[in-house]
Amino acid sequence: MLISILTILLLISAVSIIVLVLLQQGKGADMGAAFGGGSSQSLFGSRGSATFLSRVTGILAIVFFATALGLAYLYTQAGKTASSVTSQLEEPSVGTDIPTAPVKESNDVSDIPVTPSSD
């Protein structure tokens, strides 16, 4: 149950990080705004979006790494309890009869075809 919850949290944080990184502006976008591109200051202000999105991305990165490490730890602990397949096999009891294939009576006639002789 815990592994399923951590896996879902890991996937949500990974997709969120991807979306937030794609939403962020590049470093050169501020130069475009300085030369007349006023549309870059739409929702969060001139530097507000960069710091807000950077902080959320950092927090999600910490969540992503923590869940990944937690899942790795849980899977290694689950792997220690598993044993070998051969150790789980049942030992046959000593008194059991092993069935054998019936033996066909031999009349010196073989099922293998005779090869032609080279005369």
Secondary structure as UniProt FT lines:
FT   HELIX           2..23
FT   TURN            27..28
FT   HELIX           29..34
FT   TURN            35..36
FT   HELIX           38..40
FT   TURN            46..47
FT   HELIX           48..81
FT   HELIX           86..88
FT   TURN            94..95
//
